[in-house]
Amino acid sequence: ALTRGSSGNAQYQRFHHALGAVKGGLIGIYYLKPGKEALRLDLFRMAYCATKVEKGYYLIIQDLSILKKLLILIDKFGVSSEPVIKYMENYNEHTNKIWKQDFDSNYKGSWQIFADKRSTIIKDKYIIKYAGRMLRNFTDASQRAGHIAVGEMFLTKYFFENKHFMYLFLKMTRAEVSYLDKHKSNDKEWFLLRNEPGVTIVTIDELIGLPPKIKAALLEIKDNPLKGESLTIYIDCVKKIVTLLKNGQVNIDPKYLP
């Protein structure tokens, strides 16, 4: 359950709190208590696709009467009964239609427009989502970027459930990933990022054909927060890298691809 007092992607960050139940074949319910912030409708799609991909059922609810009805049905017919399954499936179909209306409105029903606006590149067999994560995001307890990275990971994974997900951290190196694997293997956010099926973390070191000047510029700012001059440099590099990735002049090292 979450009190909706936070803006941004705070709602996404807590999606995985009920996901373990769904992965284990149970029912996961994420209740967002009415608050000042509107429900992020992407959650409906995430739950819909997680239900398709995983063993259990995921429901995003705002009204406890939904949960009450579900519990009454379970008590009367059993958790695996047809009435219970039908109720959950109908609910997810209903909420997915709400998401679809929002998707059509915001992105004209186009996954390509969605991808362009959400730092994502769609390839035939995989997708690339690029982000400005840096080592400190996962080593400094005061940083929230690790939580954000996990939330965005699950959103992207379930939105594109039929494609492998390459999570490209443009301000990190392979050595830094290895460092985190060694020293932060039990950190919740890093563990989730590194062990989620269908998700692979790649860095600037895995970009084959990347012009040396672009790589040098990113390495120069890799430990800097994205603001001021560092942000300007990062945005300029990202624009060039995205173009090169889309036209095939830069590619991810094949040994990391699915």
C-alpha positions as CSV (number, residue, x, y, z in Angstrom):
1,A,0.0,0.0,0.0
2,L,1.2,3.5,-0.8
3,T,-0.1,6.9,0.3
4,R,0.0,9.1,-2.8
5,G,2.0,12.0,-1.5
6,S,4.9,11.8,-3.9
7,S,5.2,12.9,-7.5
8,G,7.5,11.7,-10.2
9,N,8.0,8.0,-10.4
10,A,7.7,7.1,-6.7
11,Q,4.7,4.9,-7.6
12,Y,6.8,2.9,-10.1
13,Q,9.6,2.4,-7.5
14,R,7.2,0.4,-5.3
15,F,5.8,-1.8,-8.0
16,H,8.2,-4.6,-7.1
17,H,7.0,-4.7,-3.5
18,A,4.1,-7.0,-4.5
19,L,5.8,-8.6,-7.5
20,G,7.5,-11.4,-5.5
21,A,4.1,-12.9,-4.8
22,V,3.1,-12.7,-8.5
23,K,6.4,-14.4,-9.5
24,G,5.7,-17.1,-7.0
25,G,2.3,-17.9,-8.4
26,L,0.3,-16.0,-5.8
27,I,-1.9,-12.8,-6.0
28,G,0.0,-9.5,-5.6
29,I,-2.0,-6.4,-4.8
30,Y,-0.6,-2.9,-4.9
31,Y,-3.1,-0.5,-3.2
32,L,-2.6,3.2,-3.8
33,K,-4.5,5.1,-1.2
34,P,-6.3,8.2,-2.5
35,G,-4.0,11.2,-2.2
36,K,-2.9,14.4,-3.8
37,E,-1.1,12.7,-6.6
38,A,-3.0,10.9,-9.4
39,L,-2.4,7.3,-10.1
40,R,0.2,6.7,-12.7
41,L,-1.8,4.8,-15.3
42,D,1.3,3.0,-16.6
43,L,0.9,0.8,-13.5
44,F,-2.2,-0.8,-14.9
45,R,-0.3,-1.9,-18.0
46,M,2.7,-3.1,-15.9
47,A,0.3,-5.3,-13.8
48,Y,-1.5,-6.5,-16.8
49,C,1.7,-7.6,-18.5
50,A,3.2,-9.0,-15.3
51,T,0.2,-11.2,-15.0
52,K,0.7,-12.5,-18.5
53,V,4.4,-13.1,-18.0
54,E,4.5,-14.4,-14.4
55,K,2.8,-17.3,-12.7
56,G,0.4,-15.3,-10.5
57,Y,-1.9,-12.3,-10.8
58,Y,-1.1,-8.7,-10.2
59,L,-3.8,-6.1,-9.4
60,I,-3.4,-2.4,-9.0
61,I,-6.3,-1.0,-7.0
62,Q,-7.4,2.4,-5.6
63,D,-10.6,1.2,-4.0
64,L,-10.6,-1.4,-1.1
65,S,-14.0,-2.6,-2.2
66,I,-12.1,-4.4,-5.1
67,L,-10.1,-6.3,-2.5
68,K,-13.1,-7.0,-0.4
69,K,-15.0,-8.5,-3.3
70,L,-11.9,-10.6,-4.2
71,L,-11.6,-11.9,-0.6
72,I,-15.3,-12.8,-0.5
73,L,-15.0,-14.8,-3.7
74,I,-11.9,-16.6,-2.4
75,D,-13.6,-17.4,0.8
76,K,-16.7,-18.8,-1.0
77,F,-15.1,-20.6,-4.0
78,G,-11.4,-21.0,-3.3
79,V,-8.4,-19.0,-4.5
80,S,-7.9,-21.0,-7.7
81,S,-11.6,-21.2,-8.6
82,E,-13.0,-20.0,-11.9
83,P,-15.0,-17.1,-10.3
84,V,-11.9,-15.8,-8.7
85,I,-9.8,-16.1,-11.8
86,K,-12.5,-14.6,-13.9
87,Y,-12.9,-11.6,-11.5
88,M,-9.2,-10.8,-11.6
89,E,-9.0,-11.2,-15.4
90,N,-12.0,-9.0,-15.9
91,Y,-10.5,-6.4,-13.6
92,N,-7.2,-6.4,-15.4
93,E,-8.8,-6.1,-18.8
94,H,-10.8,-3.1,-17.5
95,T,-7.8,-1.3,-16.1
96,N,-5.7,-2.1,-19.2
97,K,-8.4,-0.4,-21.3
98,I,-8.0,2.7,-19.1
99,W,-4.3,2.6,-19.7
100,K,-4.8,2.2,-23.4
101,Q,-7.0,5.3,-23.6
102,D,-4.3,7.2,-21.9
103,F,-1.6,5.7,-24.1
104,D,-3.6,6.6,-27.3
105,S,-4.0,10.2,-26.0
106,N,-0.4,10.8,-25.0
107,Y,1.4,8.8,-27.7
108,K,-1.2,8.6,-30.5
109,G,-1.2,4.8,-29.9
110,S,2.4,4.6,-31.2
111,W,5.0,2.5,-29.5
112,Q,7.7,4.4,-31.5
113,I,6.5,7.8,-30.1
114,F,6.4,6.2,-26.6
115,A,9.9,4.9,-27.0
116,D,11.3,8.3,-28.3
117,K,9.7,10.1,-25.3
118,R,10.9,7.5,-22.8
119,S,14.6,7.1,-23.6
120,T,14.0,3.8,-25.4
121,I,15.2,2.4,-28.7
122,I,13.3,-0.5,-30.2
123,K,15.3,-3.1,-32.1
124,D,14.0,-6.3,-33.8
125,K,15.0,-8.7,-31.0
126,Y,15.6,-6.4,-28.0
127,I,15.1,-2.9,-26.7
128,I,17.6,-0.4,-25.3
129,K,16.7,2.0,-22.5
130,Y,19.4,4.5,-21.8
131,A,19.9,6.4,-18.6
132,G,22.5,8.5,-16.8
133,R,23.1,6.2,-13.8
134,M,26.5,6.5,-12.2
135,L,28.5,4.5,-9.6
136,R,27.6,6.8,-6.7
137,N,23.9,6.1,-7.3
138,F,24.4,2.6,-5.9
139,T,27.1,3.3,-3.3
140,D,25.7,6.4,-1.5
141,A,22.7,5.7,0.7
142,S,21.5,9.3,0.3
143,Q,21.0,8.7,-3.5
144,R,17.5,7.7,-4.8
145,A,18.6,6.9,-8.4
146,G,18.9,3.2,-7.6
147,H,15.2,3.1,-6.6
148,I,14.3,5.0,-9.8
149,A,16.4,2.6,-11.9
150,V,14.5,-0.4,-10.5
151,G,11.1,1.2,-11.1
152,E,12.0,2.1,-14.7
153,M,13.4,-1.4,-15.2
154,F,10.1,-3.1,-14.3
155,L,8.1,-0.6,-16.3
156,T,10.2,-1.1,-19.4
157,K,10.4,-4.9,-19.0
158,Y,6.7,-5.4,-18.8
159,F,5.8,-2.9,-21.4
160,F,8.0,-4.7,-23.9
161,E,7.4,-8.2,-22.4
162,N,8.3,-10.0,-25.7
163,K,11.7,-8.4,-26.1
164,H,15.0,-8.7,-24.2
165,F,15.8,-5.5,-22.3
166,M,19.2,-4.0,-22.6
167,Y,19.6,-1.4,-19.8
168,L,22.3,1.1,-21.0
169,F,24.0,3.1,-18.3
170,L,25.9,5.7,-20.3
171,K,27.9,7.1,-17.3
172,M,29.2,3.8,-16.1
173,T,32.0,1.5,-17.1
174,R,32.2,-2.3,-17.1
175,A,34.8,-2.1,-14.3
176,E,32.2,-0.2,-12.2
177,V,29.6,-2.8,-12.8
178,S,32.1,-5.5,-11.7
179,Y,32.9,-3.4,-8.6
180,L,29.2,-3.3,-7.7
181,D,28.8,-7.0,-8.4
182,K,31.6,-7.7,-5.9
183,H,30.8,-5.1,-3.2
184,K,27.0,-4.5,-3.5
185,S,25.7,-7.9,-4.4
186,N,23.3,-7.9,-1.5
187,D,22.1,-4.4,-2.0
188,K,18.4,-4.7,-2.9
189,E,18.3,-2.4,-5.9
190,W,21.5,-3.7,-7.4
191,F,20.5,-7.3,-6.8
192,L,17.2,-6.7,-8.6
193,L,18.8,-5.0,-11.5
194,R,21.4,-7.8,-12.0
195,N,19.2,-10.8,-11.4
196,E,15.9,-9.9,-13.2
197,P,15.3,-12.4,-16.1
198,G,15.3,-10.8,-19.5
199,V,17.3,-7.7,-18.4
200,T,21.0,-7.0,-19.1
201,I,22.9,-4.0,-17.9
202,V,25.4,-2.6,-20.4
203,T,27.7,0.4,-20.2
204,I,29.7,2.7,-22.6
205,D,32.4,0.0,-22.7
206,E,30.0,-2.3,-24.5
207,L,29.2,0.1,-27.3
208,I,31.0,-1.1,-30.4
209,G,31.9,1.7,-32.8
210,L,31.4,4.6,-30.3
211,P,33.5,7.6,-31.5
212,P,36.4,8.1,-29.0
213,K,35.4,11.8,-28.5
214,I,31.9,10.9,-27.3
215,K,33.2,8.2,-25.0
216,A,35.9,10.6,-23.6
217,A,33.3,13.3,-22.9
218,L,31.1,10.8,-21.0
219,L,34.0,9.5,-19.0
220,E,34.9,13.1,-18.1
221,I,31.5,13.6,-16.5
222,K,30.7,10.1,-15.3
223,D,31.1,11.0,-11.6
224,N,29.3,14.3,-11.9
225,P,25.6,14.9,-11.1
226,L,23.6,15.7,-14.2
227,K,23.3,19.5,-13.9
228,G,24.9,22.6,-15.3
229,E,27.7,22.0,-17.8
230,S,27.7,18.2,-17.2
231,L,24.0,18.0,-18.1
232,T,24.7,19.9,-21.3
233,I,27.5,17.6,-22.3
234,Y,25.4,14.5,-21.4
235,I,22.5,15.6,-23.5
236,D,24.7,16.3,-26.5
237,C,26.4,12.9,-26.2
238,V,23.0,11.1,-25.8
239,K,21.6,12.7,-28.9
240,K,24.6,11.5,-31.0
241,I,24.6,8.0,-29.4
242,V,20.9,7.5,-30.0
243,T,21.3,8.5,-33.7
244,L,24.2,6.1,-34.1
245,L,22.4,3.2,-32.3
246,K,19.3,3.7,-34.5
247,N,21.2,3.7,-37.8
248,G,23.5,0.8,-36.8
249,Q,26.8,2.7,-36.8
250,V,27.1,1.9,-33.1
251,N,26.0,-1.5,-31.7
252,I,26.0,-3.3,-28.4
253,D,28.8,-5.9,-28.0
254,P,27.2,-9.1,-29.4
255,K,28.3,-11.2,-26.4
256,Y,25.9,-9.2,-24.2
257,L,22.9,-9.6,-26.6
258,P,20.2,-12.2,-26.2
